[in-house]
Amino acid sequence: MLAEHEDRTTYTVSELSTAVRFLLEERFPLVWVEGEISNLRVPSSGHWYFTLKDEHAQIRCAMFRNRNRLVRVKPDDGMQVMVRGRISLYEARGDFQLIADHIEPSGEGALRAAFEALKQSLDREGLFAFERKRPLPEFPTHVAVISSATGAALRDIVSVFRRRAPSLRVTLLPSAVQGKEAEAQLNRALAQISSWPAELGPAPDVVLLARGGGSIEDLWSFNLESVARSVAACAVPVVSAVGHETDITICDFVADVRAPTPSAGAELIAPDSREFERALIGFRRSLASHAARQVRDGHRDLTHLAKRLTDPRRQLQQQAQRVDDAEQAIRRGARRALREQRSRARQLRLRLGRVHPGTALARRGTELGRLFGVLTRGSNVHLHAAIQRLAGLSRALHAISPLDTLARGYAIVAIPDGSRWGTPVNRVAQVQRGDVVTAHIADGRLSATVTDVQPEPSSGADHND
């Protein structure tokens, strides 16, 4: 009986799975988990499915294609990794799982912590400040490339320089770009820029610090504090072109310009000679066109001036003719002005006659007489109509007046109440024997005492109505 009346909440399997998933995702929005990869599967969809385990437990993991294509190191069974992701529940099977968005080998964690610590320290010191950044020379003549002499990055750089600026002088300062010797060789090459030997000719205008892509361990030489300070102390602008576009090093922050790849760094430094050739051809054509236009315009102006240049005697004759024309025009203008003034004087005289006071007074007197006649006739009509209406109202009032009724021998019986007429008696119920009443007649009033009250049975109902 207790179970029948118990108040309980019942979930469907889907509802419970969804609720658990929400709780997990809310409680663990983003976590780092370290372990060993096993049971790695890569279906045709491109997603990665694997198990992350240690000696005591394991957890299923999924990393979808839009995230795993950003991972630099392809995972494999047995690899020790650090995985960043969010805890969730795969509701279709009820599996507790980790949705990964980043994977890195386990050793990278300490390196990244050291990277961040050095980055913050140098940033506070001001080595990353925008004010320290120097612009690259617009037309460099000598570039120093600090890179491995056998790396693919150098071949790409040389190819770009040959294509864009064949006349640009390029000096290679070979250096190891990873390993134990890299730090000392990189610092020595950067220091050589500031103390360039005179026997080697003019010093470089700009430095390209470059190497190809790799893991964080491979690029670690460019995250060393001594190398970063050598870049900051370099006497000429430095372009950092280390790794691929997604690789970021401390040297990228310290350098004057960062390039996503070595090839891109070379393109930033070397002006494209083909573009200059095209621009020069365009300028040459524009200059030739401008010069030809100037010659044409000068010739046209000269021809026009030559046509305008005439014999002075002809000029004097033309001027004399213009004087005669002007004299005739002045005479015609004076005569026309005189005619207009005379016409205007006649019009003013006519207007003055129309506005003379005598004429205006006569016209106003005639109008006043006409208006007086109209007013008199209208007043008589309105007065006659008013008299007629007053007579009709008087007859109507006389017909309904009580005084007219009294003149025919009737009387108005009233109960005295202090007013002139008192309270009219229109029902026998208003008085009793012995009451004093007043009878109003045509020429006065009479006081009477009620001696008897006799209602009319046949008309009582009508009176009551």
C-alpha positions in Angstrom: 0.0 0.0 0.0 2.9 2.4 0.7 4.4 1.9 -2.7 1.0 2.7 -4.4 0.8 6.1 -2.7 4.5 7.0 -2.8 5.3 10.2 -4.7 8.2 9.4 -7.1 9.8 10.9 -10.2 10.2 8.5 -13.1 12.7 9.2 -16.0 12.8 7.6 -19.4 16.2 6.3 -20.4 16.7 9.2 -22.8 15.8 11.8 -20.2 18.1 10.3 -17.6 21.0 10.1 -20.2 20.5 13.7 -21.2 20.3 14.9 -17.6 23.6 13.1 -16.8 25.3 14.6 -19.9 24.2 18.1 -18.9 25.6 17.5 -15.4 28.9 16.3 -16.6 29.4 19.1 -19.2 28.4 21.7 -16.6 30.7 20.3 -13.9 33.7 19.6 -16.2 33.6 22.2 -18.9 37.3 21.8 -19.9 39.9 19.4 -18.5 43.4 18.2 -19.2 43.9 14.4 -19.0 47.2 12.5 -19.3 47.4 8.9 -20.3 48.3 6.3 -22.9 46.5 5.9 -26.2 45.1 2.6 -27.1 42.4 1.2 -29.5 42.9 4.1 -32.0 40.3 4.0 -34.8 40.2 6.4 -37.8 37.0 5.7 -39.9 36.4 7.2 -43.3 34.7 10.2 -41.7 38.1 11.4 -40.5 37.2 11.4 -36.8 39.5 9.8 -34.3 38.2 7.4 -31.6 40.6 6.0 -29.0 40.9 5.0 -25.4 43.0 6.9 -22.9 44.2 4.7 -20.0 46.6 4.4 -17.1 47.4 1.5 -14.9 44.1 1.8 -12.9 41.4 3.1 -15.3 40.5 4.1 -18.8 38.1 6.5 -20.6 36.8 6.5 -24.2 37.8 9.6 -26.2 36.6 11.1 -29.5 38.3 13.9 -31.5 36.3 15.1 -34.5 37.9 16.0 -37.9 37.6 19.8 -37.6 39.8 19.6 -34.5 42.2 16.7 -35.2 43.4 18.3 -38.5 45.0 21.0 -36.3 47.1 18.5 -34.4 50.8 18.5 -35.4 51.6 15.0 -34.2 49.5 12.1 -35.4 48.6 9.8 -32.4 49.3 6.1 -32.3 48.7 3.3 -29.9 51.1 3.3 -26.9 51.8 7.1 -27.2 51.8 9.0 -23.9 49.8 12.2 -24.5 48.1 15.2 -22.8 44.5 15.6 -24.0 42.4 18.7 -23.5 38.7 18.4 -23.8 35.3 18.3 -22.2 33.6 15.5 -20.3 30.4 14.2 -21.9 28.1 11.2 -22.3 27.4 9.4 -25.6 23.7 8.9 -25.0 23.2 6.3 -27.8 25.3 3.8 -25.8 25.4 5.4 -22.4 29.2 5.7 -22.7 31.1 8.1 -20.5 33.6 9.9 -22.8 36.0 12.8 -23.4 35.5 15.0 -26.4 39.1 16.1 -27.2 40.0 19.4 -28.9 43.8 19.3 -28.5 46.5 16.6 -28.2 50.1 17.0 -27.4 52.9 14.6 -26.3 53.2 14.5 -22.5 56.6 16.2 -22.4 55.1 19.4 -24.0 53.4 20.4 -20.9 56.5 21.5 -19.1 57.8 23.2 -22.2 54.6 25.2 -22.6 54.8 26.3 -19.0 58.3 27.5 -19.5 57.3 29.2 -22.7 54.5 31.1 -21.0 56.7 32.1 -18.0 59.5 33.5 -20.3 56.9 35.2 -22.5 55.3 37.0 -19.5 58.7 38.0 -18.2 60.0 39.5 -21.4 56.6 41.2 -22.0 56.9 42.9 -18.7 60.4 44.0 -19.5 59.1 45.7 -22.7 60.8 43.6 -25.3 57.5 43.0 -27.1 56.4 46.6 -27.1 55.1 48.0 -30.4 57.3 51.1 -30.0 60.4 48.9 -30.4 59.3 47.5 -33.8 61.4 48.9 -36.7 60.0 49.1 -40.2 61.6 47.0 -42.9 63.6 48.8 -45.6 61.6 49.5 -48.6 64.4 48.7 -51.1 66.9 46.5 -49.3 70.3 45.8 -51.0 71.7 43.2 -48.6 69.9 40.5 -46.7 71.4 38.2 -44.0 69.7 34.8 -43.7 70.3 32.9 -40.5 69.2 29.3 -41.0 70.4 25.8 -41.6 72.6 25.4 -44.7 70.9 22.1 -45.5 67.3 22.7 -44.7 64.4 22.9 -47.1 63.5 26.4 -45.7 66.7 27.8 -47.2 65.9 26.4 -50.7 62.5 28.1 -50.5 64.0 31.4 -49.4 66.5 31.4 -52.2 63.8 30.6 -54.7 61.7 33.5 -53.6 64.7 35.9 -53.8 65.7 34.8 -57.3 62.2 35.2 -58.5 61.4 38.5 -56.9 64.7 40.3 -56.6 67.5 38.7 -58.6 69.9 41.6 -57.9 69.5 41.5 -54.1 72.6 40.4 -52.3 71.9 37.5 -49.9 74.4 36.3 -47.3 73.9 33.0 -45.5 75.0 32.8 -41.9 74.7 29.1 -41.3 73.5 27.9 -37.9 72.1 24.8 -36.3 68.3 25.4 -35.7 67.8 22.6 -33.1 69.9 20.6 -30.7 72.6 21.5 -28.2 74.7 23.7 -30.6 71.7 25.8 -31.9 71.7 28.3 -29.0 75.3 29.3 -29.3 75.4 29.4 -33.1 72.2 31.5 -33.3 73.5 34.0 -30.8 76.9 34.2 -32.6 75.2 34.8 -36.0 73.0 37.5 -34.6 76.0 39.2 -32.9 77.9 39.1 -36.2 75.3 41.4 -37.7 76.1 44.2 -35.2 79.9 43.8 -35.8 79.9 43.2 -39.5 83.5 43.0 -40.9 84.4 45.8 -43.3 86.1 43.4 -45.6 82.8 41.7 -46.3 81.3 44.8 -47.8 78.3 46.8 -46.7 76.4 45.4 -43.7 73.0 43.7 -44.2 69.9 46.0 -44.2 67.7 43.3 -42.7 68.0 39.8 -41.2 65.8 36.8 -42.0 65.7 34.3 -39.1 64.2 31.1 -40.5 63.6 27.4 -40.1 61.0 24.9 -41.2 58.1 23.5 -39.1 58.4 20.9 -36.3 57.3 20.0 -32.8 57.7 22.3 -29.9 60.9 20.4 -28.9 62.2 21.0 -32.5 61.5 24.7 -32.3 62.7 25.2 -28.7 66.0 26.9 -29.6 63.9 29.9 -30.7 62.1 30.0 -27.3 65.4 30.4 -25.4 65.9 33.7 -23.5 69.4 34.3 -24.8 68.3 33.9 -28.4 65.4 36.3 -27.8 67.7 38.9 -26.3 70.1 38.6 -29.3 67.2 39.2 -31.6 66.2 42.3 -29.6 69.8 43.6 -29.6 70.3 43.1 -33.4 71.4 46.4 -35.1 69.0 46.0 -38.1 65.4 44.9 -38.4 64.8 41.1 -37.9 62.0 39.1 -39.6 61.2 35.9 -37.7 60.0 33.1 -40.0 60.1 30.1 -37.8 58.0 27.0 -38.4 54.6 27.0 -40.0 51.7 29.4 -39.6 50.4 27.8 -36.4 53.9 27.7 -34.8 54.5 30.6 -32.4 57.9 31.2 -30.7 59.4 33.8 -28.4 61.5 35.1 -31.2 58.2 35.9 -33.1 57.2 38.3 -30.3 60.7 40.0 -30.0 61.4 40.3 -33.8 60.4 43.5 -35.7 58.1 41.5 -38.1 56.8 37.9 -37.8 56.2 35.9 -41.0 54.0 32.7 -41.0 56.6 30.7 -43.1 60.2 31.2 -44.4 58.9 31.8 -47.9 56.5 34.4 -46.6 59.4 36.1 -44.7 61.4 36.3 -47.9 58.5 37.8 -49.8 58.1 40.5 -47.0 61.7 41.5 -47.4 62.3 41.3 -51.2 60.5 43.8 -53.4 59.0 42.1 -56.5 61.2 43.3 -59.4 58.6 42.3 -61.9 56.1 44.7 -60.3 58.7 47.5 -60.4 59.3 46.7 -64.1 55.6 46.9 -64.8 55.4 50.1 -62.8 58.4 51.6 -64.7 56.9 50.7 -68.1 53.6 52.3 -67.0 55.5 55.4 -65.8 57.4 55.5 -69.1 54.2 55.3 -71.1 52.5 57.9 -69.0 55.5 60.3 -69.3 55.6 59.8 -73.1 51.8 60.4 -73.3 52.1 63.5 -71.2 54.9 64.9 -73.2 53.1 64.3 -76.5 50.0 65.9 -75.1 52.0 69.0 -74.0 53.5 69.3 -77.5 50.1 69.1 -79.1 48.6 71.6 -76.6 51.6 74.0 -77.2 51.2 73.7 -81.0 47.5 74.4 -80.8 48.0 77.4 -78.6 50.7 78.8 -80.9 48.4 78.4 -83.9 45.6 80.2 -82.1 47.9 83.1 -81.1 49.2 83.3 -84.6 45.6 83.7 -85.9 44.8 86.3 -83.4 48.0 88.4 -84.3 46.8 91.0 -86.9 48.0 94.4 -88.4 47.7 97.2 -85.8 45.9 99.4 -88.4 43.1 96.8 -88.7 42.9 96.7 -84.9 42.4 100.5 -84.8 39.8 100.3 -87.5 37.9 97.6 -85.7 38.2 99.7 -82.4 36.8 102.8 -84.2 33.9 100.8 -85.6 33.2 99.5 -82.1 33.2 103.1 -80.8 30.7 104.1 -83.5 28.5 101.0 -82.6 28.7 101.9 -79.0 27.7 105.6 -79.7 24.7 104.4 -81.7 23.7 102.0 -79.0 23.9 104.7 -76.3 21.7 107.1 -78.4 19.1 104.3 -78.9 19.2 103.5 -75.3 18.7 107.2 -74.3 15.7 107.6 -76.6 14.1 104.3 -75.4 14.6 105.4 -71.8 13.0 108.8 -72.5 10.0 107.1 -74.1 9.6 104.8 -71.2 9.7 107.8 -68.7 7.1 109.7 -70.7 4.8 106.6 -70.8 5.2 106.1 -67.0 4.4 109.8 -66.4 1.1 109.4 -68.3 0.2 106.3 -66.3 0.9 108.1 -63.0 -1.4 111.0 -64.0 -4.2 108.5 -64.8 -3.7 106.7 -61.5 -3.7 110.1 -59.7 -7.0 111.1 -61.2 -8.5 107.8 -60.1 -7.4 108.3 -56.5 -8.4 112.0 -56.2 -10.2 112.7 -52.8 -13.2 114.3 -54.4 -13.8 111.3 -56.6 -13.2 108.9 -53.8 -15.7 110.7 -51.5 -18.4 110.8 -54.1 -18.0 107.1 -54.7 -18.0 106.3 -51.0 -21.2 108.5 -50.5 -23.1 106.6 -53.2 -22.0 103.3 -51.6 -23.1 104.6 -48.2 -26.5 105.6 -49.4 -27.0 102.2 -51.0 -25.9 100.4 -47.8 -28.2 102.6 -45.7 -31.2 101.6 -47.9 -30.4 98.0 -47.6 -30.0 98.3 -43.8 -33.4 100.1 -43.5 -35.3 97.6 -45.5 -33.7 94.7 -43.7 -34.4 96.2 -40.3 -38.1 96.7 -41.2 -38.5 93.1 -42.4 -36.9 91.7 -39.3 -38.9 94.0 -37.0 -42.2 93.0 -38.7 -41.3 89.3 -38.4 -40.5 89.8 -34.7 -43.8 91.5 -34.0 -45.7 88.7 -35.7 -43.8 86.0 -33.6 -44.5 88.0 -30.4 -48.2 88.2 -31.1 -48.4 84.4 -31.8 -46.5 83.6 -28.6 -48.8 85.9 -26.6 -51.9 84.2 -28.0 -50.5 80.8 -27.1 -49.5 81.9 -23.6 -53.0 83.4 -23.0 -54.6 80.2 -24.1 -52.8 78.1 -21.5 -52.7 80.7 -18.7 -54.6 79.8 -15.4 -55.8 83.4 -15.2 -57.8 82.9 -18.4 -59.3 79.8 -16.8 -60.2 81.8 -13.6 -61.9 84.4 -15.7 -64.3 81.8 -17.0 -65.6 81.2 -13.4 -63.2 78.4 -12.3 -61.2 78.6 -9.0 -57.9 77.1 -7.9 -58.0 75.4 -4.5 -54.7 75.4 -2.6 -53.3 74.6 0.8 -51.6 77.7 2.2 -47.9 77.2 2.6 -46.5 80.8 2.8 -46.1 81.2 -0.9 -48.4 83.2 -3.2 -50.4 80.3 -4.6 -49.7 77.6 -2.0 -49.9 73.9 -2.8 -52.6 73.2 -5.4 -55.2 70.6 -4.2 -55.8 68.1 -7.0 -56.8 65.0 -4.9 -59.3 64.8 -2.0 -56.8 62.8 -0.1 -54.7 66.0 0.4 -57.3 67.5 2.9 -59.5 66.5 5.8 -62.5 68.0 7.5 -61.7 71.2 9.3 -58.7 72.0 7.1 -58.4 75.6 5.9 -57.9 76.1 2.2 -57.6 79.0 -0.2 -59.7 79.3 -3.3 -58.1 81.6 -6.0 -60.6 83.3 -8.3 -60.2 85.8 -11.2 -60.1 88.9 -9.0 -58.8 87.6 -5.6 -58.9 84.6 -3.2 -61.2 83.2 -0.6 -60.4 81.3 2.6 -62.7 78.3 3.3 -63.0 75.5 5.9 -63.4 71.9 4.7 -66.7 70.6 6.1 -66.9 67.4 4.1 -64.7 65.2 1.9 -66.4 63.1 -0.7 -64.2 61.2 -3.2 -65.6 60.2 -6.6 -65.5 56.3 -6.8 -65.8 56.1 -10.5 -62.8 58.4 -11.2 -60.6 57.6 -8.3 -58.3 55.3 -10.3 -58.0 57.9 -13.0 -57.0 60.6 -10.5 -54.5 58.3 -8.9 -53.0 57.7 -12.3 
